[in-house]
Amino acid sequence: MSLSTSPRDDRLAARLRRRLDAEATRLGFSGLGVTTPERVPDLSGDLAGFVAAGFHGTMGWMAETPERRASPQGLWPDVRSIVVVAFDYGPEGDPLAGLARRDRGVISAYARHRDYHDLVKGKLKELAGGLVAEAKRAGSACDVKVFVDTAPVMEKPLAATAGLAWQGKNTLAVSRRIGGWFFLGVIYTTAELAADASEPVRCGSCRACLDACPTDAFPAPHRLDARRCLSYLTIEHAGPIPVEFRVAMGNRIYGCDDCLAVCPWNKFAAAAREVKLVARPELIAPALADLVELDDIEFRRYFAGSPIKRTGRDRFVRNVLIAIGNADDPAHLPAVERRLGDGAAVVRGAAVWAAGRLATPEALARLHARHGPGEGDPQVAAEWAALGFDAGRVSDSG
């Protein structure tokens, strides 16, 4: 349904928009745009192609209820307008500087502070509540629904049609005003608002993001194969990190910022202005030697209030062990051996790989003699076999 052209409705729409803009500024949002369902392109074909190619990896939820994900009205038939907001989280320094410190872990900039889901959703609910209150004062009524990355909502195409950002060649949202370091939040409402002009793609011939990817995760501009993306592999993927990506992973232990950090539009990005999004000191270049020792209770305590907590201890320590294997420092071997006896198979498997990278052949044979013969998990046994050990015995080369 398009916006009514009656004077009364136009006045109401303008009044509601003024309230939204004022409240968004007060709440610390760095941008706001409005679109309507009929302006959003049909995304069903792109989504079906993405899933058919297997680019979603093990994220099965992306293939579920595609009709709800492909269009706003598929999720909520009553929606008449869509408000999209941006919230800065830009890092204060070079987010890639930590890659050279091999004894330290690199955590994606967005995860170095309080969980953005809670923070942004709280502000978004306040913004939506103000919209409802303003409509009521004007003698009207509207319903709202708020979303922050937890529902079948295609936020980035919505941001483009709302004039807030475009989807870059790395598939991330980019703004000519604030760069790319921002979260997106969405309000669906039954209020009829005037839509903003859409934002065209402004990447031009630049391919900095594509060339920066350490695992060649972009089969083409604007297309991402999540199965090759270090953000997916270190966060969403539950099994062993595929061997072909382990060295390229370096010391990235949660997420990857490479394609975002090199985007030229980030010269317009601002460091995080929200005090709750200032990075926690212990999450800036944490020592791998400390992180590898975390048990489940310590992990939950260390990452309380952080999005990292949702990934779980086993997956996270798996990542830390891959980083340790890339650190080229045999001083980590005692900690690696302790993880060879870990209760989680995915941790033990990563420890085997790290041991193979750090230990001498003689030391590796001793480690296998102590931990390999009793290994009952086939994937961990396969890690030992890749190092030349099989059927619980040391090979001649060991």
C-alpha positions, 0 to 999 in steps of 0.5 A: 500500500502506498502512502495516502496523498490526503493532506491529513495523512501527509501531515501525520506522516511528516509528524511521525518522521520528525519524531523518528529523526529526533529520537534516532539522534537522541538515542545515538543512531548514526543514520535512519531511512524509510522504505515501503514493502512495494519498493523492496525487490523480490529477493526470492530468486537470489535467496534460492540461488544462494541456498542451491549453491550451498553458499549458506554452509550449515546455516540451515535457518537460511533455507527455512521459510524462504517466503518469510525472508524474501519479502517484508509482507511475507513475514508480516502482511500488515507492514506498511512502512519499514524504518532502517537505522544504523548504529556505529561501532567503528574501532578506534585503531587499525583492526588488522594491526593485531594480525602481526602479533602471532601470540595474541588472538584477533577478535572481530571489532564488533565482538570486542564489547557488549553484545550488540543485539541487546544494546541496539534492540533496546534502543530500537524498542525505545525508538519504536515506542516513540513512534507509537506514542506520537501516532497516538497523540495525533489521534492515530494508531500503529503497530510495530515490530523490531528486528536486530539480526535475529529474524528472517529479515534481509536488512541490507537490501532494506537499507539500500531501498531506504537510502541508508546504505548499499551492499558492497562487493563484499555483501556488507552494507556500506554508507558514503556518510559513515563507511561500513562499521555499523549495525543495522536495526529494522522496525516494521510498522503499520504506520504509512510513512514517506519513503526515502530515495534508494541508495545506488551501489557506489563501489565503482571499479574498486575491488579492495575487499575482494582482493583482501579476503584471505580465503577467496570467499567471494566467487564474484562481486556481491556474492559470498560463499560462507563455507570459505568465509572465516567469519562463518568458519570461526563462529557458525561452523560447529565442526573442525576448521577445514584443513585448507583454511587453517593457515590462512586463518592466522590468529583470527579467533572470532570473525574476520574484518579484512574485507571491511577494514580495507574499504575506502569508504571507511574514511568516513567512519566514526569510532564508536560513540556509545560508551557501551560499545567501547572495546573491553580491554581484555578483548583487544589482542588477548593472549592465546596462552590464556584463552587455550586454558579456558574451561566452560565455566571460565569461558562463560565468565570471561565472555559474559555479555559478549556475543562470543559467549553464544559460540560456546567454549569448544568452538572458541578453543578450537579456534584458539588452537588453530591460531596457536598452530600458526604461532610457530612457538613451541612454548605453547606445546604443554598447553596443546598437550593438555587439550589433547585430552580435552572432553570435546572432540573438536578441541582435541582435533585442533590440538592434534593439528597444532601439535603437528605444527609445533612439535619435533617428530620425536616429540610428536611421536611421544604425544601420540603414544600418550593420547593417540591410541585411545582416541575414539572419535573418527575425526580426531583419529583422522587428524592423527592419521594426517600426521602419519599415525594410524591404527593407534601406532607410530608410523616408521616416519615418526 
